[in-house]
Amino acid sequence: MEDKKKKIVKEAKREGLKLLPPHINKSKLGFSIEEDGLRIGFQDVKGIGPIAAKNLLEGQPYKSY
């Protein structure tokens, strides 16, 4: 799975897309394309498991951290 993620990031950079950090209200489960780049998803953050990632997504939008 790590190889697949590395390929996605490498291809995005090759295409000139900026790699955007995870965002509590903008991130999805996996990578997502936005106007200004490729957003890292919750499941791609070390320490966040699939259940926590799904819970974060279901709670969007958040008003504060």
Residue frames as qw, qx, qy, qz and C-alpha x, y, z in Angstrom:
[[0.000, 0.884, 0.467, 0.000, 0.00, 0.00, 0.00],
 [0.328, -0.755, 0.096, 0.560, 2.86, 2.40, 0.77],
 [0.394, -0.059, 0.590, 0.702, 4.19, 1.96, -2.77],
 [0.151, 0.669, 0.647, 0.334, 0.81, 2.98, -4.18],
 [0.199, -0.921, -0.232, 0.243, 0.77, 6.13, -2.03],
 [0.421, -0.522, 0.338, 0.660, 4.32, 6.99, -3.08],
 [0.342, 0.250, 0.670, 0.610, 3.34, 6.60, -6.74],
 [0.020, 0.847, 0.519, 0.110, 0.33, 8.89, -6.27],
 [0.299, -0.859, 0.002, 0.415, 2.46, 11.58, -4.61],
 [0.452, -0.274, 0.514, 0.675, 5.21, 11.25, -7.24],
 [0.273, 0.479, 0.675, 0.491, 2.72, 11.53, -10.10],
 [0.084, -0.918, -0.379, 0.079, 1.00, 14.53, -8.52],
 [0.357, -0.725, 0.196, 0.556, 4.33, 16.33, -8.16],
 [0.426, 0.004, 0.636, 0.643, 5.25, 15.45, -11.74],
 [0.137, 0.677, 0.628, 0.360, 1.96, 17.00, -12.88],
 [0.145, 0.379, -0.090, 0.910, 2.75, 20.15, -10.92],
 [0.553, -0.664, -0.368, -0.343, 0.17, 19.62, -8.19],
 [0.060, -0.554, 0.555, -0.618, 1.00, 20.88, -4.72],
 [0.533, -0.228, -0.804, 0.134, 0.77, 18.32, -1.90],
 [0.343, -0.591, 0.056, -0.728, -1.65, 19.75, 0.65],
 [0.033, 0.169, -0.856, 0.487, -1.60, 18.69, 4.33],
 [0.225, -0.477, -0.849, -0.023, -4.55, 16.98, 6.01],
 [0.174, -0.226, 0.095, -0.954, -7.31, 19.41, 6.98],
 [0.200, 0.162, 0.828, -0.498, -10.04, 18.69, 9.52],
 [0.504, 0.526, 0.374, -0.574, -12.82, 19.99, 7.23],
 [0.491, 0.633, -0.358, -0.480, -11.39, 19.41, 3.75],
 [0.007, 0.358, -0.927, -0.117, -9.78, 15.96, 3.91],
 [0.857, 0.007, -0.232, -0.459, -11.60, 12.82, 2.80],
 [0.932, -0.292, 0.216, 0.014, -10.67, 9.23, 3.65],
 [0.791, 0.038, 0.290, 0.537, -7.97, 9.03, 0.98],
 [0.267, -0.196, 0.248, 0.910, -6.23, 11.49, -1.32],
 [0.323, 0.771, 0.541, -0.094, -8.49, 14.06, -2.99],
 [0.405, 0.284, 0.276, 0.824, -7.96, 16.60, -5.75],
 [0.055, -0.823, -0.365, 0.433, -8.62, 20.24, -4.91],
 [0.387, 0.918, 0.068, 0.056, -8.19, 23.44, -6.88],
 [0.000, 0.899, -0.433, 0.071, -4.77, 24.12, -5.42],
 [0.124, 0.519, -0.844, 0.059, -3.41, 20.57, -5.21],
 [0.694, -0.102, -0.704, -0.110, -3.65, 17.05, -3.87],
 [0.473, -0.587, 0.317, -0.576, -5.03, 16.84, -0.31],
 [0.245, 0.179, -0.927, 0.221, -3.82, 14.07, 2.02],
 [0.660, -0.402, -0.405, -0.488, -6.69, 12.03, 3.46],
 [0.596, -0.605, 0.338, -0.407, -7.30, 10.96, 7.04],
 [0.987, -0.102, 0.122, 0.000, -6.39, 7.32, 6.43],
 [0.727, 0.494, -0.190, 0.438, -2.98, 8.46, 5.17],
 [0.164, -0.778, 0.367, -0.483, -2.08, 10.07, 8.51],
 [0.506, 0.140, -0.796, 0.302, 0.10, 7.86, 10.67],
 [0.013, -0.038, -0.721, 0.691, -1.74, 6.86, 13.83],
 [0.568, 0.187, 0.166, -0.784, -5.26, 7.34, 12.46],
 [0.288, 0.043, 0.951, 0.103, -6.92, 4.01, 11.82],
 [0.084, -0.277, -0.715, -0.637, -9.85, 3.29, 9.49],
 [0.254, -0.676, -0.688, 0.070, -12.52, 3.68, 12.18],
 [0.261, -0.627, -0.173, 0.714, -11.13, 7.00, 13.44],
 [0.116, -0.099, 0.469, 0.870, -10.77, 8.25, 9.85],
 [0.144, -0.479, -0.756, -0.423, -14.41, 7.40, 9.12],
 [0.299, -0.718, -0.534, 0.331, -15.54, 9.10, 12.36],
 [0.233, -0.433, 0.075, 0.868, -13.59, 12.25, 11.47],
 [0.002, 0.121, 0.622, 0.774, -15.19, 12.33, 8.04],
 [0.229, -0.588, -0.756, -0.175, -18.69, 11.82, 9.44],
 [0.315, -0.675, -0.401, 0.534, -18.23, 14.72, 11.87],
 [0.247, -0.027, 0.255, 0.934, -17.44, 17.28, 9.18],
 [0.361, 0.641, -0.230, 0.636, -17.76, 20.22, 9.19],
 [0.580, -0.434, -0.462, 0.512, -16.13, 21.01, 12.50],
 [0.033, -0.960, -0.155, -0.230, -16.49, 24.49, 14.00],
 [0.160, -0.850, 0.474, -0.165, -13.31, 24.26, 16.07],
 [0.542, 0.338, -0.757, 0.138, -10.47, 21.88, 16.83]]
